[in-house]
Amino acid sequence: MGKYQLMNVADGRIFEDKGWMLDDPEGKTPSLVRAIFEQKQLHLGDDSMGLYKFADWMPIQRTLENPSCPITYKSEKLAKQLGLNNLYITFSGWWPAKGAKMSTCSFKETEAYSVCARLGEGQKNQVLVVASAGNTARAFAKVCSDNHIPLLLCVPQDNINALWFDKPLNPCVKLFTTATGSDYFDAIQLSNFICELPGFLAEGGAKNIARRDGMSTTMMSAVTTIGRIPDFYFQAVGSGTGAIAAWEANLRFLEDGRFGNNKARLMVSQNKPFVPMYVAWKKDSRTLFPYDADQARRDAAEICAPVLSNRKPPYSLCGGLYDALKDTLGDIFAISNAEANAAKQLFEETEGIDIYHAAAVALASLRQAIEQNIVKADDIVMLNITGGGEKHFMETHQIHYLEPTHIFPIGFSKEDVRKVAEDLLKN
């Protein structure tokens, strides 16, 4: 387990983690906190450890059952199609032939195995609360069910088809949804109301160092496989937390000293028409522009990758996505459903496995970058395929779905939430 302290990114203040700290209690400016690990050089564990083979750079108290891990390989067929000589694919999903065995088919498992392993004695009697647009909920449900960790999920009702599993879940996992027509932000608001009540623990989202350091295992997989830091990093983003995590891992590799001294340019993408970060970035604005809630819900309903529809991402605060993009000379792309669908088909035809639309958005942005001559043939490119293999998985497994314990209407009140949540604790 990696020994670490916390650093306020805004002012550099170093302080001790007193257990599940999400912010600097003395901070004056909105900022992420970052884990500063004692071990500056990463020593890999055995592959049998799953993502815990990267434990030197993970803020965890223990390891959990059935851990999975991203895999990285050098592409041949897709690379040839794109005209690239050094395309490395980091794949998180179900592809046993390649060694990828994430049964939820999503890199959100990296978050769940890290966050839940950070839980200590001080949190064991509380119910962990996670808001999600779908894939994160599925990952946390699996990990918490396998390890008997009390969990309450908050998910938009329109997204619960994402809550499928290969076996019935342990009753320690419960689900609240927000009514049809709601979006991810409504689910976040629901979780915020719940976390004001005693007995519930906010997972923390991007503010939780364990979430980001779990996601950073994608970059750790790529760098240790390639043998150097890549020139470019491509990923589709809803919150941008995965890209922030990749940047933070890159900074640690610079301190490590064995993998080069460059910063991978973060090339992230959103799915049109839901593109609030793209709009702000293209105007060089640290602040996101106002986004009417009803319009945001309509836009979220149109995109083929609904997991990318976060209205309140960690873009503006210190250490957030804006800073990560500025520091790495990165960029944001806007990808249409048609472009994503074409990329999805291309990946399956060339690499031989199905991928999620969010991952296809990332591939479509890579195609744009090549067309715009940003990425050259000999550049070392990491493509983060954040989910895939679902079709392959469902062909060989019986599927079970998680049903909601309660559905909240749009416009729910804090009092409505309090009554239902307190009843849940009693039962």
C-alpha positions as CSV (number, residue, x, y, z in Angstrom):
1,M,0.0,0.0,0.0
2,G,1.4,3.4,-1.0
3,K,2.3,5.7,1.9
4,Y,1.3,9.2,1.1
5,Q,0.4,12.7,2.2
6,L,-2.1,15.1,0.6
7,M,-1.3,18.3,-1.3
8,N,-3.6,21.2,-1.9
9,V,-3.0,21.8,-5.7
10,A,-3.9,25.5,-5.4
11,D,-1.2,26.5,-2.9
12,G,1.0,23.4,-2.5
13,R,0.2,22.9,1.2
14,I,1.1,19.4,2.4
15,F,-1.0,17.8,5.1
16,E,-1.9,14.4,6.5
17,D,-4.9,12.4,5.4
18,K,-7.0,12.0,8.5
19,G,-9.4,9.6,6.7
20,W,-11.5,10.2,3.7
21,M,-10.5,13.8,3.3
22,L,-11.9,15.3,0.0
23,D,-10.7,18.9,0.5
24,D,-8.0,20.9,2.4
25,P,-9.8,22.1,5.5
26,E,-7.5,25.2,5.4
27,G,-7.9,25.8,1.7
28,K,-9.0,29.3,0.6
29,T,-9.5,28.5,-3.1
30,P,-11.6,25.8,-4.8
31,S,-9.0,23.1,-5.5
32,L,-8.5,19.4,-5.8
33,V,-6.2,17.7,-3.3
34,R,-3.6,15.3,-4.7
35,A,-1.8,12.2,-3.1
36,I,1.9,12.7,-2.8
37,F,3.4,9.2,-2.5
38,E,6.5,8.4,-0.5
39,Q,7.5,5.8,-3.2
40,K,8.7,7.9,-6.1
41,Q,9.6,5.0,-8.4
42,L,6.8,2.6,-9.3
43,H,7.5,-1.0,-8.5
44,L,5.0,-3.3,-10.2
45,G,3.4,-6.2,-8.4
46,D,2.5,-9.5,-10.0
47,D,-0.3,-9.5,-12.6
48,S,-2.4,-11.8,-10.3
49,M,-2.9,-8.7,-8.1
50,G,-5.0,-7.0,-10.8
51,L,-4.9,-3.2,-10.6
52,Y,-3.3,-3.6,-7.1
53,K,-0.1,-4.3,-8.8
54,F,0.1,-0.5,-9.0
55,A,-0.4,-0.2,-5.2
56,D,2.7,2.0,-4.7
57,W,0.7,4.8,-6.2
58,M,-2.7,4.1,-4.8
59,P,-4.1,5.6,-1.5
60,I,-5.6,2.3,-0.2
61,Q,-6.0,0.7,3.2
62,R,-6.4,-2.9,1.9
63,T,-7.0,-5.0,-1.2
64,L,-10.4,-6.4,-2.2
65,E,-11.6,-9.6,-3.9
66,N,-11.6,-10.1,-7.6
67,P,-9.6,-7.1,-8.8
68,S,-9.3,-6.4,-12.5
69,C,-6.9,-4.3,-14.4
70,P,-6.6,-2.4,-17.7
71,I,-4.4,-4.0,-20.4
72,T,-2.3,-2.2,-23.0
73,Y,-1.2,-3.6,-26.4
74,K,0.2,-2.2,-29.6
75,S,-2.4,-2.0,-32.3
76,E,-1.7,-3.3,-35.8
77,K,-4.9,-3.3,-37.9
78,L,-6.5,-0.1,-36.5
79,A,-3.1,1.6,-36.5
80,K,-2.6,0.7,-40.2
81,Q,-6.1,2.0,-41.0
82,L,-5.2,5.3,-39.3
83,G,-1.7,5.5,-40.7
84,L,0.0,5.3,-37.3
85,N,3.1,3.4,-36.5
86,N,2.9,3.6,-32.7
87,L,-0.7,3.3,-31.6
88,Y,-1.1,1.8,-28.2
89,I,-4.6,0.8,-27.0
90,T,-5.3,0.7,-23.3
91,F,-8.4,-1.5,-23.0
92,S,-10.7,-1.7,-20.0
93,G,-13.5,-4.2,-20.5
94,W,-14.2,-7.9,-21.2
95,W,-11.7,-9.4,-23.6
96,P,-10.2,-12.5,-22.1
97,A,-8.2,-13.3,-25.2
98,K,-6.3,-10.1,-24.5
99,G,-6.2,-10.6,-20.7
100,A,-8.9,-8.0,-20.0
101,K,-11.4,-9.4,-17.5
102,M,-13.5,-6.5,-16.3
103,S,-16.9,-8.1,-15.9
104,T,-18.7,-4.8,-15.9
105,C,-16.9,-4.0,-19.2
106,S,-15.9,-0.5,-18.1
107,F,-12.8,1.2,-16.7
108,K,-15.1,2.5,-13.9
109,E,-14.0,-0.7,-12.1
110,T,-10.6,0.9,-11.6
111,E,-12.4,3.7,-9.6
112,A,-14.5,1.3,-7.5
113,Y,-11.6,-1.1,-6.6
114,S,-9.5,1.9,-5.4
115,V,-12.2,3.9,-3.7
116,C,-13.6,1.0,-1.8
117,A,-10.1,-0.1,-0.8
118,R,-9.6,3.3,0.7
119,L,-12.5,2.8,3.2
120,G,-11.0,2.5,6.7
121,E,-12.4,1.8,10.2
122,G,-13.9,5.2,10.4
123,Q,-16.2,4.6,7.5
124,K,-17.2,0.9,7.9
125,N,-20.5,1.6,9.6
126,Q,-21.7,4.1,7.0
127,V,-23.5,3.6,3.7
128,L,-21.3,4.7,0.7
129,V,-23.3,6.9,-1.7
130,V,-22.4,7.1,-5.4
131,A,-24.1,9.2,-8.1
132,S,-23.7,7.9,-11.6
133,A,-25.0,8.1,-15.2
134,G,-24.6,4.3,-15.4
135,N,-21.2,2.6,-15.8
136,T,-19.8,3.9,-12.5
137,A,-22.9,2.6,-10.7
138,R,-22.5,-0.8,-12.3
139,A,-18.8,-1.0,-11.2
140,F,-19.4,0.1,-7.6
141,A,-22.4,-2.3,-7.3
142,K,-20.2,-5.2,-8.4
143,V,-17.3,-4.4,-6.1
144,C,-19.4,-3.6,-3.1
145,S,-21.6,-6.7,-3.6
146,D,-18.5,-8.9,-3.9
147,N,-17.0,-7.4,-0.8
148,H,-20.1,-6.8,1.4
149,I,-19.8,-3.0,1.5
150,P,-23.1,-1.1,2.1
151,L,-23.8,1.0,-1.0
152,L,-26.6,3.4,-2.2
153,L,-26.6,4.3,-5.9
154,C,-28.3,7.4,-7.3
155,V,-28.9,7.0,-11.1
156,P,-31.3,8.7,-13.6
157,Q,-34.2,6.3,-14.3
158,D,-33.5,6.5,-18.0
159,N,-30.1,5.0,-17.5
160,I,-30.9,2.0,-15.4
161,N,-30.6,-0.4,-18.3
162,A,-26.8,0.0,-17.6
163,L,-27.3,-1.7,-14.3
164,W,-26.8,-5.3,-15.5
165,F,-24.8,-8.0,-13.8
166,D,-23.8,-11.6,-14.3
167,K,-25.3,-12.6,-11.0
168,P,-27.8,-11.3,-8.4
169,L,-26.3,-8.6,-6.1
170,N,-25.8,-8.8,-2.4
171,P,-28.7,-6.9,-0.6
172,C,-26.1,-4.5,0.7
173,V,-26.5,-2.7,-2.6
174,K,-29.5,-0.4,-3.0
175,L,-30.7,1.9,-5.9
176,F,-32.5,5.2,-5.9
177,T,-33.4,6.8,-9.2
178,T,-34.6,10.2,-10.5
179,A,-37.6,10.0,-12.7
180,T,-37.7,9.6,-16.5
181,G,-36.6,12.9,-18.2
182,S,-33.9,13.6,-15.5
183,D,-30.2,13.6,-16.1
184,Y,-26.9,12.9,-14.3
185,F,-26.9,16.3,-12.5
186,D,-30.3,15.4,-10.9
187,A,-28.8,12.2,-9.6
188,I,-25.9,14.1,-8.2
189,Q,-28.3,16.5,-6.5
190,L,-30.1,13.5,-5.0
191,S,-26.9,12.1,-3.6
192,N,-25.9,15.4,-2.2
193,F,-29.2,15.6,-0.2
194,I,-28.7,12.1,1.1
195,C,-25.1,12.7,2.2
196,E,-26.2,15.5,4.5
197,L,-27.9,12.9,6.6
198,P,-26.1,10.8,9.3
199,G,-25.2,7.3,8.4
200,F,-24.3,8.1,4.8
201,L,-20.8,8.7,3.3
202,A,-20.2,10.8,0.1
203,E,-18.0,8.9,-2.3
204,G,-16.7,12.3,-3.4
205,G,-16.4,12.0,-7.2
206,A,-13.4,13.7,-8.7
207,K,-12.4,15.1,-5.2
208,N,-11.7,11.6,-4.0
209,I,-8.0,10.9,-4.5
210,A,-8.7,7.2,-4.7
211,R,-11.1,7.6,-7.6
212,R,-8.5,9.5,-9.6
213,D,-5.6,7.3,-8.6
214,G,-7.7,4.2,-9.5
215,M,-8.4,5.7,-13.0
216,S,-4.7,6.6,-13.3
217,T,-3.9,2.8,-13.6
218,T,-4.8,3.2,-17.3
219,M,-1.9,5.6,-17.8
220,M,0.3,3.4,-15.5
221,S,-0.6,0.4,-17.7
222,A,0.3,2.2,-20.9
223,V,3.6,3.7,-19.7
224,T,4.9,0.5,-18.1
225,T,4.0,-1.4,-21.3
226,I,5.3,1.1,-23.8
227,G,8.4,1.8,-21.7
228,R,8.0,5.6,-21.9
229,I,5.4,8.3,-21.5
230,P,3.3,8.6,-24.7
231,D,3.2,11.8,-26.8
232,F,-0.6,11.9,-26.9
233,Y,-3.4,10.6,-24.7
234,F,-7.0,10.3,-26.1
235,Q,-10.1,9.8,-24.0
236,A,-13.8,10.9,-24.1
237,V,-14.9,12.7,-21.0
238,G,-18.0,13.5,-19.1
239,S,-16.4,14.9,-16.0
240,G,-12.8,14.8,-17.2
241,T,-11.7,13.0,-14.0
242,G,-10.0,10.2,-16.0
243,A,-7.9,12.8,-18.0
244,I,-7.0,14.6,-14.8
245,A,-5.9,11.2,-13.4
246,A,-3.7,10.5,-16.4
247,W,-2.1,13.9,-16.0
248,E,-1.3,13.2,-12.3
249,A,0.1,9.8,-13.2
250,N,2.3,11.5,-15.8
251,L,3.7,13.9,-13.2
252,R,4.6,11.0,-11.0
253,F,6.4,9.3,-13.9
254,L,8.4,12.5,-14.4
255,E,9.5,12.1,-10.7
256,D,10.2,8.4,-11.3
257,G,12.7,9.4,-13.9
258,R,12.8,6.1,-15.9
259,F,10.1,6.8,-18.5
260,G,11.1,10.0,-20.2
261,N,10.6,13.7,-19.4
262,N,7.6,14.6,-21.6
263,K,4.0,15.3,-20.8
264,A,1.5,13.5,-22.9
265,R,-0.8,16.0,-24.6
266,L,-4.3,15.4,-23.3
267,M,-6.8,15.1,-26.2
268,V,-10.2,14.8,-24.7
269,S,-13.6,14.8,-26.4
270,Q,-17.3,15.4,-25.8
271,N,-20.3,14.1,-27.6
272,K,-22.3,16.7,-29.5
273,P,-24.7,18.4,-28.7
274,F,-23.7,18.0,-25.0
275,V,-20.4,20.0,-25.1
276,P,-20.1,22.5,-22.2
277,M,-16.4,22.0,-21.6
278,Y,-15.7,22.1,-25.3
279,V,-17.5,25.5,-25.6
280,A,-15.6,27.0,-22.6
281,W,-12.2,25.6,-23.7
282,K,-12.5,27.0,-27.3
283,K,-13.2,30.4,-25.8
284,D,-10.2,29.9,-23.4
285,S,-12.5,30.3,-20.4
286,R,-11.7,28.6,-17.1
287,T,-15.3,29.1,-16.2
288,L,-18.1,27.1,-17.8
289,F,-20.8,29.1,-19.3
290,P,-24.4,28.9,-18.0
291,Y,-26.2,25.8,-19.2
292,D,-30.0,25.9,-18.9
293,A,-31.1,22.8,-17.0
294,D,-33.9,21.8,-19.4
295,Q,-31.7,22.3,-22.5
296,A,-28.9,20.3,-20.8
297,R,-31.4,17.4,-20.3
298,R,-32.5,17.6,-23.9
299,D,-29.0,17.6,-25.1
300,A,-28.1,14.7,-22.9
301,A,-31.0,12.7,-24.3
302,E,-29.7,13.2,-27.8
303,I,-26.1,11.9,-27.4
304,C,-25.2,8.3,-28.1
305,A,-22.8,8.2,-25.1
306,P,-25.0,9.4,-22.2
307,V,-22.3,8.7,-19.7
308,L,-20.5,11.8,-21.0
309,S,-23.3,14.1,-19.8
310,N,-22.0,15.8,-16.7
311,R,-23.3,19.3,-16.1
312,K,-21.0,20.1,-13.2
313,P,-17.6,18.6,-14.1
314,P,-14.3,19.4,-12.2
315,Y,-13.2,21.7,-15.0
316,S,-12.6,25.1,-13.4
317,L,-11.1,24.4,-10.0
318,C,-7.4,24.3,-9.3
319,G,-6.0,21.0,-10.5
320,G,-9.0,20.3,-12.6
321,L,-9.4,19.6,-16.3
322,Y,-8.7,23.2,-17.5
323,D,-5.3,23.2,-15.7
324,A,-4.5,19.7,-17.0
325,L,-5.1,20.8,-20.6
326,K,-3.1,24.0,-20.2
327,D,-0.2,22.2,-18.6
328,T,0.0,19.5,-21.3
329,L,-0.9,21.7,-24.3
330,G,-4.0,19.6,-24.7
331,D,-7.3,20.2,-26.6
332,I,-11.0,19.3,-26.6
333,F,-12.9,17.8,-29.6
334,A,-16.6,17.7,-30.2
335,I,-17.8,14.5,-31.8
336,S,-21.2,13.9,-33.5
337,N,-23.2,10.7,-33.0
338,A,-22.5,9.8,-36.7
339,E,-18.7,10.1,-36.2
340,A,-18.9,8.0,-33.0
341,N,-21.0,5.3,-34.7
342,A,-18.5,5.1,-37.6
343,A,-15.6,4.9,-35.1
344,K,-17.3,2.2,-33.1
345,Q,-17.8,0.1,-36.3
346,L,-14.2,0.7,-37.3
347,F,-12.8,-0.5,-34.0
348,E,-14.8,-3.7,-34.1
349,E,-13.9,-4.4,-37.7
350,T,-10.1,-3.9,-37.1
351,E,-9.5,-4.9,-33.5
352,G,-12.2,-7.6,-33.3
353,I,-14.1,-6.5,-30.2
354,D,-17.1,-4.2,-29.6
355,I,-16.6,-1.0,-27.7
356,Y,-18.9,1.5,-25.9
357,H,-20.0,4.7,-27.6
358,A,-17.9,6.8,-25.2
359,A,-14.7,4.9,-26.3
360,A,-15.8,5.4,-29.9
361,V,-16.0,9.2,-29.3
362,A,-12.4,9.0,-28.2
363,L,-11.4,7.1,-31.4
364,A,-13.3,9.6,-33.5
365,S,-11.4,12.5,-31.9
366,L,-8.1,10.7,-32.8
367,R,-9.3,10.5,-36.4
368,Q,-10.0,14.2,-36.3
369,A,-6.5,14.9,-34.8
370,I,-4.9,12.9,-37.6
371,E,-6.9,14.7,-40.3
372,Q,-5.9,18.1,-38.8
373,N,-2.2,17.0,-38.8
374,I,-2.0,17.3,-35.1
375,V,-0.9,13.7,-34.7
376,K,1.8,12.5,-37.0
377,A,2.5,8.9,-38.2
378,D,5.4,8.3,-35.8
379,D,4.0,9.8,-32.7
380,I,3.4,7.5,-29.7
381,V,-0.3,7.6,-29.1
382,M,-2.3,6.1,-26.2
383,L,-5.9,5.6,-27.0
384,N,-7.9,5.0,-23.8
385,I,-10.7,2.6,-24.7
386,T,-12.7,3.0,-21.5
387,G,-15.2,0.3,-22.1
388,G,-15.8,-2.7,-24.4
389,G,-16.7,-6.3,-24.7
390,E,-20.3,-6.0,-23.5
391,K,-21.7,-7.9,-26.6
392,H,-19.0,-10.6,-26.1
393,F,-19.8,-10.8,-22.4
394,M,-23.6,-11.1,-22.8
395,E,-23.3,-13.8,-25.3
396,T,-21.8,-16.1,-22.7
397,H,-23.4,-14.9,-19.4
398,Q,-26.9,-14.9,-17.9
399,I,-27.8,-11.2,-17.1
400,H,-29.5,-9.8,-14.0
401,Y,-30.8,-6.2,-13.5
402,L,-30.9,-4.1,-10.4
403,E,-34.3,-2.6,-9.7
404,P,-34.7,0.7,-7.9
405,T,-35.9,0.8,-4.2
406,H,-37.4,4.3,-4.8
407,I,-38.0,6.6,-7.8
408,F,-37.9,10.4,-7.1
409,P,-39.8,12.8,-9.3
410,I,-38.0,15.7,-11.0
411,G,-38.0,18.6,-8.6
412,F,-37.8,16.4,-5.5
413,S,-37.3,18.2,-2.2
414,K,-34.7,17.7,0.5
415,E,-37.5,16.7,2.9
416,D,-38.7,14.0,0.4
417,V,-35.2,12.6,0.2
418,R,-34.7,12.7,4.0
419,K,-37.8,10.5,4.7
420,V,-37.0,7.9,2.1
421,A,-33.3,7.7,3.1
422,E,-34.0,7.4,6.8
423,D,-36.4,4.6,6.1
424,L,-33.7,2.8,4.1
425,L,-31.4,2.9,7.1
426,K,-34.0,1.5,9.4
427,N,-34.6,-1.4,7.1
